[in-house]
């Protein structure tokens, strides 16, 4: 008797696979999302997973070093995030919420590369060629070397890439492209996986740098299977409120450089432009006021001056409110508990609200001291000196611990005219900033 072929069902939301149908996906919890794959789709998955199965192993000592030559994207901030520029043959995935500026940024990059003499193919499945040209005129990106292709068929896109020899290609977006070999609708898990695999093969075979724009889900992750992020070389997320001018580009995966850098852009009439002075977007010098403390954080190699604001008011509820914008709420609760324990401040009867100006999110612990200073300042209604910066990590025992790259932070302070720094340990190098050591939270009151 012939052996029955194995059935395979796939969730159209998260890409989870199962050998039997289920009403609810056990991975993401979506209902009625599992669809049975055809034999051709199952074969395509096997080919994708075993792409290098026929390759024989080679001793690492016999492999020649590959010198990767990068070229500028024409956008200084994007070059910083990419680790110095675009790599020929690299596959880049750019995600972000609708309206944040993904298409605007990549059209601006395409226009800049075309102006520098590189042929760029811009493929759009969402807008007509006329709409793109209208936007390109506003962005000053109308160039002879910039080619537009209004197409969603993968075969047509492949033929254009191969015959015209474009060194750079932009796909806007991956969810609108479809492959005739896959019977499912555009944007489905099977389509996204197959198209990304084909684009990866084209990028490596013909040395084409390909940028893919990806939609994101309501949870904030890029729509499609997780294998999508594994197949590409670089994953970039575009962050920012569409109602504000500030945009930030973060790298979450980069095979050609670090992922600690961020790119900062401003949305203006002529499109997204690189921020020349990043700190001025987050901080502006004002008169001293209670509940405000200044700190300097590091995003990659870049020092950014920030203002942390705190509001402490008597609570009218049995359980006081705790709210933080741009600061980790769990860490806020920890630091408030430390103030109650070490300084005997009765914050359990007060509502505490914390805000980081500029819309940036603090991911490091060097701002702990500034947050504590702003909370105490608001509680006592005592303004802090607006020429003083607070930097340091606060432990659960009340100790203030050292932070990294203090010299870089002090140098940024000098450019803004600050004169004093409250830090855990004085730097070894000389500086125009007067540094005062504070090793315990209890000693912080001496400077307030």
MIMAR-620278 format. One record per residue (C-alpha): x, y, z. Coordinates in steps of 0.25 Angstrom, whole numbers, plus 5000, padded with zeros to 4 digits. Layout:
<pts>
XYZ
...
</pts>
This chain:
<pts>
500050005000
500550144996
500950225008
500050345010
500750485009
500850565021
499850685022
500450815027
499650935032
500151075034
499651195043
499451315034
499851405045
501151355051
501551245042
501451125052
501350995046
500550865050
500250735044
498750745048
497750855047
497450935059
496351035061
497251125070
498751145067
499551095079
500651195076
499951325075
498551295079
497851335066
496551265062
496351195049
497651235044
498251105040
498251075025
498650945019
499850955010
499950894996
501050794992
501750904984
501750994996
502250885005
503350854995
503751004994
503851005010
504850885009
505650954998
505751085007
506151005019
507250915012
507751025003
509250995007
509050845009
509950804997
511050895001
512350825006
513050875018
514350955017
515450975027
515451115032
516951125030
516851105015
515751215013
516251355008
515851475016
514651545009
514851695009
513451765009
513451895002
512351985006
511752104999
511052225005
509452225005
509552375003
508852395017
509852415028
508952355039
508652235031
510152205029
510352215044
509252105047
509752015035
511152015041
511852105030
510952095018
510251995009
510951855005
510751804991
509951684992
509351715005
507851695008
507251795017
505851795024
505251925028
504051925037
503152025044
501752075047
500952135036
501252275033
502552275040
503452305027
503952175022
503652195008
504052345009
505452305014
505752195004
505252284993
506152394998
507252294998
506952244984
507052384979
508352414986
508952284980
508452314966
509052454968
510352394971
510352314958
509752184963
508552114955
507452094965
506152014963
504952054972
503851944972
502551994977
501351904979
500552004987
500652134979
500552174964
501852224957
501152364956
500952364971
502352324973
502852434964
502052544971
502652504984
504052494978
503852644972
503552684987
504752614992
505652664980
505952524976
505652524961
506852464955
507152404942
507752274948
506552254957
505652154951
504152124955
503451994954
502051984957
501951834958
501551724968
501951594960
503251544965
503651484952
503551624945
504351684956
505451574955
505551594940
505751744942
506751724952
507551624944
507451694930
507751834934
508851814945
508351904956
509351904968
508251954977
506751914978
505651964987
504451874989
503151944995
502651865001
502951715003
501451685007
500951734993
501851644984
501351514980
501951384973
501151314963
501751184968
501051204981
499551194981
499251274994
498951424994
499951534994
500451565008
500251415013
501251345021
501651255009
501751364999
502651455008
503551335011
503651294997
503851434991
504951475002
505651344999
505751384984
506151524987
507251474996
507751374985
507751494975
508451584984
509551484987
509651434972
509651574965
510251654976
509051744977
508751824990
507251804993
506451885003
505151825007
504051905013
503151815023
501851845030
501751825045
500751755053
499951825065
500951765074
502051845067
502751725060
502951715045
501751645039
502151505033
502851385038
504051395048
504951335037
504851465030
505751535040
506651415040
506851415025
507251565023
508551625027
508051745034
506751775041
506451925043
505251985051
504752125049
504152185061
503452315064
502052385065
501552425052
500952545058
502452595062
503652625054
504652535061
504852395055
505852295060
506452175052
506952055061
507751935056
507251805062
508151715054
509351745046
510351645040
511251765035
511351845047
510851875061
509351885066
509651985077
509552105068
508352195065
508052285053
507252415056
506452485046
505552605045
504252605036
504252735029
503552795016
504652735007
504552595014
505352525024
506752595027
507852545036
507952625049
509152705050
509152725065
508352615071
508352665085
507652795082
506452715077
506352655091
506752765100
506752915101
507353005112
506253065121
506153125135
506253045147
504952975152
504652875162
504452735157
505452745145
506852685145
507852675133
508652545129
509452495118
509152355112
509952285101
509252225088
510352145082
511552245081
510652365082
510452445094
509052505096
508652615106
507252585112
506352655122
505652565132
504352625138
503652575150
502352615157
502052565171
500652595176
499852545188
498952435184
497452425185
497452275183
497652165192
498752115182
499652225177
499852245162
501252215156
501352255141
502652265133
502852315118
504152285112
504652215125
504452065129
503252065139
503851945146
505152015149
504352135153
503652055164
504951995169
505652135170
504352195177
504452075187
505952105190
505552255193
504552205203
505552115209
506852195209
506352335210
505052305217
504252385207
502752345209
502452325194
501452215197
500452335199
500852405186
500552395171
501852395163
501952435148
503252425140
503452475126
504652475117
504652595108
504852585093
504052445092
505352365093
505352235101
506452215111
507052075111
508252085120
508352105135
509252235135
507952315136
507652255150
508252375158
507552485150
506252415152
506452405167
506852555167
505652595159
504752525168
505352585181
505352715174
503852705171
503552655185
504252765192
503852865182
505252915181
505852945167
507152885163
508352965157
508152965142
509652955140
509752825147
509652685141
509352555148
509952425143
510052295151
509452155152
508752135166
508751995172
507751935181
508651955193
508652105190
510052105184
510352195172
511152115162
512052155151
511652175136
512352145123
512952255114
512952365124
513952445116
512952445104
511852495112
512652605119
513052655105
511552665101
511352745113
512352845110
511752875097
510452915104
511153005115
510952915127
511852935138
511652825148
511452675148
510952585159
511552455156
512052325164
513552345161
514352455155
514952425141
516452405140
516552515129
516452665131
515152735127
514552875128
513452815136
513552815151
513252675155
512752635169
512752495174
511452435180
511552285184
510252275192
508852325190
508752375204
509952475200
509152525188
508352625197
509652705200
509552755186
508052785185
</pts>
